[in-house]
Amino acid sequence: MFRDRHHAGRQLAHLLAARLDREDVVVLALPRGGVPVGFEIAEALDAPFDVFLVRKLGVPGFEELAMGAIASGGVRVLNDAVVDQYGVTPAAFAGVLEREQAELQRRERVYRGEHPEVPVQGRTVVLVDDGLATGATMRAAITALRRQRPKAIVVAVPVAAAGVYRALCGEVDEVVCLAVPERFVGVGEWYVDFEQTSDSDVRALLAQARRQHAADDAGDASGEAVVKVVRRHALPLGAPEDLRPLLDRIGDAGIVLLGEATHGSREFYRLRADITRHLIVERGFALVAIEADWPDARRVDRYVRGFGTDADADAALAGFRRFPAWMWRNTEVRDFVTWLRACNDDITEPAARVGFYGLDLYSLHASIAAVLDYLGRTDPDAARRARHRYACFDRFGGDLHGYDHAVGLGLTASCEREAVAQLVDLYRHAMHDDEGDEERFDAEQNARLVRSAEAYYRHMLRSGVEAWNLRDRHMLETLEALIERRTRHGRPAKVVVWAHNSHLGDARATALHELGELNLGQLVRERYGAHAVAVGFTTYTGRVTAATDWETPARTRQIRPALRGSYEALLHATGLGRFQLRLDEPALTDVLRRPRLERAIGVIYRPETERESHYFRACLPRQFDWLLHVDETEAVIPFDRDAGRDEDEPAGTSPSGL
């Protein structure tokens, strides 16, 4: 089931990217329904995009049966056997031809205007529609397309009737299809939103695709001029004093967002730690908030503020057991946590010590356990109510990924009411929260996490955008709770955030915003304005600790050199290696404001589908205030023995020190 045609196109693009790693690809969509699907594929493959205008010539009285087809460029194909079999007279044929020719010409005027067709001779053509019921129009398109002598024809559709799929496999070079049901009712049954694509929708998507390719071509032509400007304004990044310009830019800001281009590059962790040390020691920052779950980070917080029972940083980080543990159980984080404990040990007043907190929401079960543990010790009656409410989740066990399916299909009621009721109950019966009531605040944060996680998992598969937005709104809510609590008690509430670029760079400056995505960086800017500073990180190549799929072991993997047309490739072209950019510098803003590709590697790295899996378009000066570029990075080193070993290294051969 696909949310809409754009969602289906992105799913198809993932498969096609692995199959079509070449530069001769052209994507042609059958209007109108195939256009949103094809647009997403062309965007992912970085390929030219156009419509293929073909009109099936249906037998009068049996219109689904094709007796021929016409296409742009004067292409006409006729099946004489069908004409003869059904006794189509010359007059009847002429009537059908005239009607379809008029519609073809109308669509050419409406869709293309003065723009020429994308040439296909000698190229690999991906022919796209939103689904195949009878396959008649697609067959007509294939027949007409062959007249233009492409090198290969690949049919790509989200869903097709089994018989049609099997027949087409023998007619083209390849058929890529996500679903091939034996029992096929109709294409629309496979979409949540199957609203008709309008002519204006088609024109808008074609115009957007043309603008992007025109911008890429212009960027290639003027690239050297841009590189010269970047090189002229680049600031060094190597010696400790090189961070001084960034600290001056931060000034009196109370929120600093420190990103990362990957979740597994050592230099990004090290630079964030160095910047954070300066902010704590010199600027009075007292909160470190990271892209991790509240309970796991809370254990580290207790250690660094001298309240926990863990003997050292290694033990304090042991709470990070859930995938991807290496994000925080690594040597760079251990060194920072060790330093933070020593820093806090010099602060005699416990309430003034620097805290370490998690903003994310994946720890639903751990947070439930934390709420129940707190209530069990402080209010047995409230604990019984909480156990009754949270028992709603028991029927799903640990498989919260199935929660969305079950609720979405109406197989079971959601646990939304119970999660919200428990949070309200904690608020309603809250004792006066004086500065020492850490446990009450901790329980409320865990209850808030359960409420947010329930909503996140309920939307995860049906609406990835809404699930993402819920997650980042929860991050803001947690961040504001930390700031509010510390401010209420008269303490400095300056906070530094460690998270991925995709969370901290303003989403409004990216193509993802057009799909409805927001993020923490956008929300913070909207709420705090110039009081917040966002710092992005980029890399061109190197090595990274990452997994190949969710819940699979982490490996040290080679990062492919960045794609042509990306910000990373442009920064690499400076030849500077490591440097910084103040992105509000007018000359830099001017040359970098054209949207380009930008890479994002999370806990999963799929180089075989690099363009589709890891790139999006962004405007860097609108996304961040400052940029740190490390051209070649090294992989972060996890604690766990097997996590982080080289891809080709057999298990059990990693050095024991890892």
Order of alpha helices (4+ residues) and beta strands (2+ residues): alpha-beta-alpha-beta-beta-beta-beta-alpha-alpha-beta-alpha-beta-alpha-beta-alpha-beta-alpha-beta-alpha-beta-alpha-alpha-alpha-beta-alpha-alpha-alpha-alpha-alpha-alpha-beta-alpha-alpha-beta-beta-beta-alpha-beta-alpha-beta-alpha-beta-alpha-beta-beta-beta
